[in-house]
Amino acid sequence: MEHKRPTLWGVSFCMIETNKQIRYLSYFLILLVIAVYYPGLYGGFHFDDFYNIVNNPRIHLQSLDPVELWQAAWSGQTNALKRPLSILSFALNTYFTGYSAPMMKITNLVIHILNGLCIIYLSYLLLLRLFSHQNDKTQAKYLALLIGAIWMLHPLQLTCVLYVVQRMTSLATLFSLLAILSYCKVRTKQFSTTVSWLKLYPVAIFGLLSLLSKEIGVLIPLYLLCIEIFIFKFYCHDKKDVNSLYVIYICTLALPLSLGTAYVLLNPDWLSYGNRDFTLVERLLTEMRVVIGYLKAIVIPDITSMGLYSGDTYTISKSLLSPFTTLLSGLFIVFLLALGVCYRNKYAFLSFGLFWFFLGHSLESTFLPLEIAFEHRNYLPSFGIIFAAIYGLFIYFRKKDKVRIMASLCIILALALGSVTFIRANYWASPISLALQDVQAHPNSVRANLTIGGFYQASYLKSQLPEQKQQLYEKTLYYFNKAEKINPSLVTPIIARSIVTCMQTSAIPNDALDSITKKLKTNPFNTESELALIILTDRILDGTCKLSSDEYFRIVDAAISSKNLSNISESRLLFGMAAYHDKLLNDYDSALSLVKEAIKKSPDFLNYRIELINFYLAKGLYKEALIELKILEDKDTYGFNAASINKAYTILESVSHLP
């Protein structure tokens, strides 16, 4: 008797309408994703959006002049690679759609949908190899669509859409998926015929584009190796190609490893933990708990544990036993990896899913001095867990000849996940609603309390009614004081409280000044301390906060003498002092001296040299400006500051008495 193959939704796999049904279901899925994210598309900017987008004037393009585009692309402040493609995409957004957070989020949503379609196609190619009936392509199409739907609608993916700056992650993922798909298409053909290895050139192109979007592009060879080991298993129609395949992997893995090692040796500050309140060992220990938390969020998403500041809920692991869950998490990770190794033949899909997930976290969740946790780090790694889970369910229900039940359950699951994402998207509809949700979900997060306090502070400044103004002032103080109580060693909450107090009373209390200087001297200086001092300086310069020069210099001197102060941070503090001398004290000589000192501390940070040139031009010191301009031109090897250089030369050429 002929074996009856299982069907999904009662559809026969031999029907010629299959492709049409898949296409219509794909259209429906895209519309569903748009509907789920729609409420959050009209929200504003958040958190790192301000540092990377709002406060980056170079991405506000006035034209599509190649020089301006080039300068915008390389204006990122993230790290050595600067993520130029992501930054350029923000710049093009501002040019074509205006300086609009909603339009940038719509662009992110389009990228997310494209990523989802790539996930569906990738799942299809992998499933074809896993299925025992190799000719049953229709099964693979429907199952791939289910996997893609769950991945696209999962609430853990939300920040890559509604948190504008995380386009860096989604864009890098898009190019990574295109590279992986290019590889899988060539390898699939090699199962039945001989295909030239030169056909893999798109992998290199898309890999480079991914790397220029975000550093996670470096993980592409690891993802490909994971597919090769557990799914394709180094099989080729021509046995000679197997040896070539081994050589390719040796080269693609050895080259990035060698380049990365060389870069770290030549730039040891890149792995510096000086601006963090944890060490390398403490981060590695803590990340074991974080990764298990990610796994839980993928399998059992809990909306109350998600948010921009979910990483603040993790206490730093000081040892394997402090807290004890560190050891348990480490053992569980070892167990999962051992499970993947032991069952790599019997349950290859499970091994693939587990290793895909852990390899996806091998960069951002290991040795790099990054923040402890962010949910966007699961954007591509989560695919491994979702793929393994759905395929595992399919195998289980197929044995019982109840695939339609499995399909129905997966549809319900996808709709449930979409509902949770829809609820989250409503929180993201406005910055204030998100801030309120974050502080409710993470009441012990310093940053969540500072954020909501900042919104009340902004409302306080706008209010004209004395009674309402007083209420907003008290709410602001409540959240700033709460943030200080959560972590008394941090200087950021007390600076925030001091600024709003200064706005209300025109002075910062002496006890607050004493506390600020003491904390700056005794605690490690970090990026948040630096940002707080920059904001304080800005409020003093714009007249919002009144502070005597003695009080201001007392605070800055304490910061400069603080622990672990990097040259970059010191140069920024010196530059702020220079602005203070120039704008408030009219002390040009001291301002000039401080700018030069800031340049000495960070000679490769060319923005300060540009400011020095502008300083000279404003004061009519054209010869000095010309000298600095030539130095800037020599240092600007790749023309990242070409527009600023050309503008300065135009001013100098208009001065007739110069040769």
C-alpha positions in Angstrom: 0.0 0.0 0.0 1.4 3.4 -1.0 2.5 5.6 1.9 0.2 8.6 2.3 2.3 11.8 2.7 1.1 14.3 5.3 -0.4 17.6 4.3 -0.7 21.0 5.9 -4.2 22.6 6.1 -5.5 19.7 4.1 -3.7 20.8 0.9 -2.3 18.2 -1.4 1.3 18.7 -2.1 0.9 17.8 -5.7 -1.6 20.5 -6.5 -0.4 23.0 -9.1 -2.0 25.9 -7.0 0.6 25.5 -4.3 2.9 28.3 -5.4 -0.1 30.6 -5.7 -1.3 29.8 -2.2 2.2 30.3 -0.8 2.4 33.7 -2.5 -1.0 34.8 -1.1 -0.1 33.6 2.4 3.2 35.6 2.1 1.2 38.7 1.2 -1.1 38.1 4.1 1.9 37.7 6.4 3.5 41.0 5.2 0.2 42.8 5.9 0.0 41.2 9.3 3.5 42.3 10.2 2.7 45.9 9.1 -0.5 45.9 11.2 1.3 44.5 14.3 4.0 47.3 14.1 1.7 50.1 13.0 1.0 51.6 16.4 4.7 52.1 17.2 5.7 53.6 13.9 4.7 57.1 15.0 6.8 57.1 18.1 9.9 59.3 18.5 13.6 58.8 19.0 15.0 56.9 22.0 18.2 56.4 24.0 21.2 55.9 21.6 19.1 57.5 18.7 20.1 60.9 20.1 23.9 60.1 20.1 24.0 58.5 16.7 21.3 60.4 14.8 19.7 63.4 16.4 23.0 65.0 17.5 24.9 64.1 14.4 24.6 67.2 12.1 26.5 65.6 9.3 23.7 63.2 8.4 21.3 66.1 7.8 22.0 66.2 4.1 21.4 69.3 2.1 22.2 67.7 -1.2 23.4 64.4 -2.8 26.8 65.7 -3.5 29.3 62.8 -3.4 31.5 64.6 -0.9 28.6 65.3 1.4 27.4 61.7 1.2 30.9 60.4 1.9 31.3 62.7 4.9 27.9 61.7 6.2 28.7 57.9 5.8 31.8 58.2 7.9 30.5 60.4 10.6 29.6 57.6 12.9 31.0 57.6 16.5 30.5 53.9 17.3 34.0 52.5 16.8 36.9 52.1 14.3 34.7 50.8 11.5 32.1 53.5 12.0 29.3 51.5 10.3 29.2 53.7 7.2 26.3 52.0 5.3 24.0 52.2 8.3 24.9 55.9 8.9 24.5 56.7 5.2 21.0 55.1 5.3 20.0 57.5 8.1 21.4 60.4 6.1 19.4 59.4 3.0 16.3 59.1 5.2 16.7 62.7 6.3 17.2 63.9 2.7 14.3 62.1 1.1 11.8 61.9 4.0 12.8 64.7 6.3 14.1 64.6 9.8 11.4 62.2 10.9 11.5 59.3 13.4 8.3 57.7 11.9 9.8 57.6 8.4 13.0 56.1 9.7 10.9 53.5 11.5 8.9 52.7 8.4 12.3 52.1 6.6 13.3 49.8 9.4 10.0 47.9 9.0 10.7 47.4 5.3 14.1 46.0 6.1 12.6 43.7 8.7 10.1 42.4 6.2 12.9 41.8 3.7 14.8 39.9 6.4 11.7 37.8 7.1 11.4 36.9 3.4 15.1 35.9 3.5 14.5 33.8 6.6 11.7 32.0 4.8 13.8 31.2 1.8 16.8 30.1 3.9 14.5 27.8 5.9 13.2 26.4 2.6 16.7 25.6 1.4 17.7 24.0 4.7 14.5 22.0 4.9 15.0 20.5 1.5 18.2 19.0 2.7 16.7 17.7 5.9 13.6 16.1 4.5 13.7 12.4 3.8 11.5 12.9 0.7 13.8 15.2 -1.3 11.2 15.8 -4.0 8.6 17.1 -1.5 9.2 20.8 -2.0 5.7 21.8 -1.0 6.1 20.6 2.5 9.3 22.6 2.8 7.6 25.8 1.5 4.7 25.7 4.0 7.0 24.8 6.9 9.4 27.6 5.9 6.6 30.1 5.8 5.6 29.1 9.4 9.2 29.5 10.6 9.4 32.9 8.9 6.1 34.0 10.3 7.0 33.2 13.9 10.4 34.9 13.4 8.9 38.0 12.0 6.1 38.3 14.6 8.2 37.5 17.6 8.2 40.4 20.2 11.9 40.0 20.7 12.5 41.5 17.2 10.7 44.7 18.0 13.6 46.9 18.8 15.2 46.3 15.4 12.1 48.0 13.9 11.0 50.7 16.4 14.3 51.6 17.9 15.7 53.6 15.0 19.4 53.2 15.6 19.1 49.4 15.6 18.8 49.6 11.8 22.5 48.9 12.2 21.6 45.4 13.3 18.7 44.8 10.9 20.7 46.1 7.9 23.8 44.0 8.7 21.4 41.0 9.1 19.9 41.7 5.7 23.3 41.6 4.0 24.3 38.6 6.2 21.2 36.6 5.1 21.9 37.5 1.4 25.4 36.2 1.8 24.2 33.0 3.5 21.5 32.5 0.8 24.0 33.0 -2.0 26.2 30.3 -0.4 23.3 27.9 0.2 22.1 28.2 -3.4 25.5 27.3 -4.8 26.0 24.5 -2.3 22.5 23.1 -3.1 23.4 22.9 -6.8 26.7 21.1 -5.9 24.7 18.2 -4.5 23.8 17.1 -8.0 26.3 18.7 -10.3 29.6 20.5 -10.4 29.5 24.3 -9.9 32.4 26.7 -10.1 33.5 28.1 -6.8 33.7 31.5 -8.4 29.9 31.5 -8.1 30.4 32.3 -4.4 31.6 35.9 -5.2 28.2 37.3 -3.9 29.0 35.9 -0.5 32.1 38.1 -0.3 30.3 41.2 -1.6 27.3 40.9 0.8 29.6 39.9 3.6 31.6 43.2 3.2 28.3 45.2 3.0 27.2 43.5 6.3 30.5 44.3 8.0 30.2 48.0 6.9 26.7 48.1 8.4 27.7 46.5 11.8 30.5 44.3 13.0 28.2 41.3 13.4 28.9 40.7 9.7 32.1 39.0 10.8 30.0 36.1 12.0 28.9 35.1 8.5 31.7 32.4 8.2 30.6 30.9 11.5 26.9 30.7 10.4 28.0 29.1 7.1 30.2 26.6 9.0 27.2 25.8 11.2 25.0 25.1 8.1 27.8 23.0 6.5 28.5 20.8 9.6 24.9 20.0 10.6 22.9 20.4 7.4 25.0 20.1 4.2 27.7 17.9 6.0 30.4 18.9 3.4 28.7 16.8 0.7 29.5 17.5 -2.9 28.6 15.7 -6.1 32.3 15.9 -7.2 34.5 14.6 -4.4 37.3 16.9 -5.5 35.2 19.8 -4.4 35.2 18.5 -0.8 38.9 19.3 -0.4 38.3 22.8 -1.9 35.5 23.3 0.6 37.8 22.6 3.5 40.4 25.0 2.1 37.8 27.7 1.7 36.7 27.4 5.4 40.3 27.4 6.7 40.9 30.6 4.8 37.7 32.4 5.6 38.0 31.5 9.3 41.7 32.1 9.7 41.8 35.4 7.9 39.2 37.3 10.1 40.8 35.7 13.2 44.2 36.9 12.2 43.0 40.4 11.3 41.0 40.7 14.5 44.0 39.5 16.6 46.3 41.9 14.9 43.9 44.8 15.4 43.5 44.1 19.1 47.3 43.9 19.5 47.8 47.2 17.7 44.8 48.9 19.4 44.7 47.5 23.0 42.3 50.3 24.1 39.7 48.7 21.9 39.2 46.0 24.6 39.6 48.4 27.5 37.1 48.0 30.3 38.1 51.3 31.8 34.7 53.0 31.3 32.8 50.0 32.6 31.9 49.1 36.2 32.8 45.4 35.5 35.8 43.5 34.3 36.4 41.1 31.4 36.0 38.1 33.7 32.9 39.5 35.3 31.3 40.2 32.0 32.0 36.7 30.7 30.5 35.2 33.9 27.5 37.5 33.7 26.9 36.8 30.0 26.2 33.1 30.8 23.1 34.1 32.8 22.2 36.7 30.1 22.3 34.1 27.3 20.1 31.8 29.2 17.8 34.7 29.7 17.8 35.3 25.9 16.8 31.6 25.4 14.0 31.9 27.8 12.7 35.1 26.1 12.7 33.3 22.7 10.9 30.2 23.9 8.6 31.9 26.5 8.5 35.6 25.7 7.5 37.7 28.7 6.6 41.3 27.9 7.3 42.5 31.4 10.9 41.4 31.2 11.5 43.2 27.8 12.5 46.8 27.2 15.4 49.1 26.5 16.7 48.7 30.0 16.2 45.0 30.5 20.0 44.6 30.8 19.9 46.7 34.0 18.1 43.9 35.8 21.2 41.7 35.8 23.5 42.0 38.7 27.2 41.5 37.8 28.5 38.0 38.5 31.6 38.3 40.7 32.3 34.6 40.6 30.7 31.3 39.6 28.9 31.3 43.0 28.0 35.0 43.2 25.2 34.7 42.3 24.8 31.0 42.3 22.7 31.1 39.1 26.0 31.9 37.3 27.2 28.3 37.8 23.8 26.8 37.0 23.7 28.9 33.7 27.2 27.8 32.8 26.4 24.1 33.4 23.2 24.4 31.3 25.1 26.0 28.4 27.7 23.2 28.5 24.8 20.7 28.6 23.1 22.2 25.6 26.4 22.3 23.6 27.1 18.7 24.6 23.6 17.7 23.5 24.2 19.3 20.1 27.5 17.4 19.7 26.1 14.1 20.8 22.9 14.2 18.6 24.5 15.9 15.6 23.6 12.9 13.4 20.3 11.7 14.9 18.9 15.2 15.4 20.9 17.4 13.2 18.2 20.1 13.2 18.5 20.4 17.0 22.3 20.7 16.9 22.1 23.2 14.1 19.6 25.4 16.0 21.6 25.4 19.2 25.0 26.1 17.6 23.5 28.8 15.4 22.2 30.5 18.5 25.4 30.3 20.5 27.6 31.3 17.5 25.3 34.3 16.9 26.2 35.4 20.4 29.9 34.7 20.2 30.7 38.3 19.5 28.4 40.6 21.4 27.8 38.3 24.4 31.4 37.3 25.2 34.6 39.4 25.5 33.8 42.8 24.0 33.4 45.6 26.6 29.8 46.2 25.6 26.8 46.7 27.9 25.5 43.6 29.6 22.3 42.9 27.6 20.2 44.1 24.8 17.3 42.2 23.2 18.3 43.2 19.6 21.3 40.9 19.9 18.9 38.0 19.4 17.7 39.3 16.0 19.5 36.7 13.8 20.6 34.2 16.5 16.9 33.6 17.5 16.4 32.0 14.0 18.3 28.9 15.1 16.0 28.2 18.1 12.8 28.9 16.2 13.9 26.7 13.2 14.8 23.8 15.5 11.6 24.1 17.6 9.2 24.2 14.6 11.0 21.5 12.7 11.1 19.3 15.8 7.3 19.7 16.2 6.9 18.8 12.6 8.9 15.6 13.0 6.9 14.7 16.1 3.5 15.3 14.6 4.4 13.7 11.3 5.1 10.4 13.0 1.6 10.5 14.4 0.2 11.6 11.0 -1.2 14.8 12.6 0.7 17.5 10.7 -2.5 19.6 10.4 -2.7 19.8 14.1 0.9 21.0 14.3 0.2 23.6 11.6 -2.8 24.9 13.5 -0.8 25.1 16.7 2.0 27.0 14.9 -0.5 29.5 13.4 -2.0 30.1 16.8 1.5 30.6 18.2 2.4 33.1 15.4 -0.8 35.0 16.0 -0.2 35.0 19.8 3.3 36.3 19.3 2.0 39.0 17.0 -0.5 40.0 19.6 2.2 40.5 22.2 4.3 42.4 19.6 1.2 44.6 18.9 0.9 45.4 22.7 4.6 46.3 22.8 4.2 48.4 19.7 1.5 50.4 21.5 4.0 51.2 24.3 6.4 52.5 21.6 3.7 54.9 20.2 5.3 57.7 22.2 8.5 58.2 24.2 6.5 59.0 27.4 4.4 55.8 27.2 7.5 53.7 26.6 9.3 55.4 29.5 6.4 54.7 31.8 6.3 51.0 30.7 10.0 50.6 31.1 10.0 52.0 34.7 7.1 49.8 35.6 8.7 46.7 34.1 12.1 47.5 35.5 11.6 49.6 38.6 15.2 49.0 39.8 16.8 50.2 36.6 18.7 53.4 37.1 18.3 54.4 33.4 14.6 53.8 33.3 14.1 56.1 36.3 16.4 58.7 34.8 14.5 58.5 31.5 11.1 59.0 33.0 12.5 61.7 35.3 13.9 63.4 32.2 10.5 63.5 30.5 8.9 65.1 33.6 11.8 67.6 33.6 11.1 68.5 30.0 7.4 69.0 30.9 8.4 71.1 33.8 10.4 73.5 31.6 7.5 73.9 29.2 4.8 74.4 31.9 3.6 78.0 32.6 1.2 77.1 35.4 2.9 77.5 38.9 1.0 74.7 40.5 1.5 72.3 37.7 5.2 73.3 37.4 5.7 72.4 41.1 4.0 69.0 40.7 6.2 68.2 37.7 9.3 69.4 39.6 8.5 67.0 42.5 7.9 64.1 40.1 11.2 64.8 38.5 13.0 64.8 41.8 11.2 61.6 42.9 12.6 59.6 40.0 16.1 61.1 40.1 16.2 60.4 43.8 15.0 56.9 43.3 17.7 56.3 40.7 20.3 57.6 43.2 19.1 55.2 45.8 19.2 52.2 43.5 23.0 52.8 42.9 24.4 55.4 45.3 27.9 55.1 43.7 26.7 56.5 40.4 27.2 60.2 39.8 24.7 60.5 36.9 21.5 60.6 39.1 22.8 63.3 41.4 24.0 65.5 38.5 20.5 65.1 36.9 18.9 66.1 40.2 21.3 69.0 40.6 20.4 70.4 37.2 16.7 70.4 37.8 17.2 71.8 41.3 19.4 74.6 39.7 16.6 75.3 37.3 14.1 75.7 40.2 16.3 77.6 42.8 19.1 79.0 40.5 21.7 77.2 42.5 23.1 73.7 43.3 23.1 72.9 47.0 26.6 72.7 48.5 26.0 69.1 49.7 25.1 68.1 46.2 28.4 69.7 44.9 30.3 67.9 47.6 28.7 64.6 46.7 29.3 65.1 42.9 33.0 65.8 43.4 33.5 63.0 45.8 31.8 60.4 43.6 33.8 61.6 40.5 37.1 61.2 42.4 36.4 57.9 44.0 34.4 56.0 41.4 35.4 54.8 37.9 34.6 57.3 35.2 32.2 55.8 32.6 30.4 57.0 29.5 27.3 57.9 31.4 29.3 60.1 33.8 30.8 61.8 30.7 27.3 62.3 29.2 26.0 63.8 32.4 28.8 66.3 32.6 28.3 67.3 28.9 24.6 67.9 29.6 25.5 70.0 32.7 27.9 72.0 30.7 25.3 72.6 28.0 22.7 73.7 30.5 25.3 76.2 32.0 26.2 77.5 28.6 22.6 78.1 27.5 21.8 79.8 30.8 19.3 77.2 32.0 21.5 76.4 35.1 23.3 79.1 37.0 26.7 77.9 38.4 29.7 79.9 39.4 33.0 79.3 37.6 34.6 78.1 40.8 31.8 75.5 41.3 31.9 74.4 37.6 35.7 74.0 37.6 35.6 72.1 40.9 33.3 69.5 39.3 35.4 69.2 36.1 38.7 69.0 37.9 37.2 66.2 40.0 36.2 64.4 36.8 39.6 64.8 35.3 41.2 63.3 38.4 38.7 60.4 38.5 39.7 56.7 38.1 40.1 55.1 34.7 39.6 58.3 32.8 40.4 57.7 29.1 42.1 60.1 26.9 39.0 60.5 24.7 36.8 61.3 27.8 39.4 63.8 29.1 39.6 65.5 25.7 35.8 65.9 25.7 35.9 67.4 29.2 38.7 69.8 28.2 36.7 70.8 25.1 33.7 71.6 27.3 35.9 73.7 29.5 37.1 75.5 26.5 33.6 76.4 25.4 32.9 77.7 29.0 36.0 79.9 28.9 35.1 81.3 25.5 31.4 81.8 25.8 30.9 82.8 29.5 34.3 84.1 30.6 35.4 85.7 27.3 38.8 84.2 28.0 40.0 83.4 24.5 43.6 82.5 25.5 42.5 79.9 28.0 39.9 78.5 25.6 42.5 78.1 22.9 45.0 76.4 25.3 42.3 73.9 26.4 41.3 73.1 22.8 45.0 72.4 22.0 45.2 70.2 25.1 42.1 68.3 24.0 43.7 67.7 20.6 46.8 66.3 22.2 44.8 63.9 24.3 42.9 62.6 21.2 45.0 63.5 18.1 42.9 61.2 15.9 39.6 62.8 16.8 39.6 65.3 13.9 36.4 67.1 15.0 38.4 69.0 17.6 40.9 70.1 15.1 38.0 71.3 12.9 36.7 73.3 15.9 40.2 74.8 16.4 40.3 75.9 12.8 36.9 77.5 13.1 38.1 79.1 16.3 41.0 80.7 14.4 38.8 81.8 11.6 36.3 83.4 13.9 39.1 85.4 15.6 40.7 86.4 12.3 43.9 84.3 12.9 44.0 83.1 9.3 47.6 82.0 9.1 47.2 79.8 12.2 44.0 78.4 10.7 45.9 77.6 7.4 48.6 75.7 9.4 46.0 73.6 11.2 44.0 73.1 8.0 47.0 71.5 6.3 47.6 69.2 9.3 43.9 68.2 9.1 44.1 67.6 5.4 47.1 65.2 6.0 45.3 63.3 8.7 42.1 63.1 6.8 43.4 60.2 4.6 40.1 59.0 3.3 38.4 62.4 2.9 35.9 61.9 5.7 36.0 65.7 6.5 36.3 66.9 2.9 33.3 69.2 3.2 34.7 71.0 6.3 38.1 71.3 4.7 36.7 72.8 1.5 34.6 75.2 3.5 37.6 76.4 5.5 39.6 76.9 2.3 36.8 78.9 0.7 36.9 81.3 3.7 40.7 81.6 3.6 40.7 82.2 -0.2 38.3 85.1 0.4 40.9 86.8 2.7 42.9 89.0 0.3 45.9 89.6 2.3 46.9 85.9 2.5 49.4 84.7 -0.1 
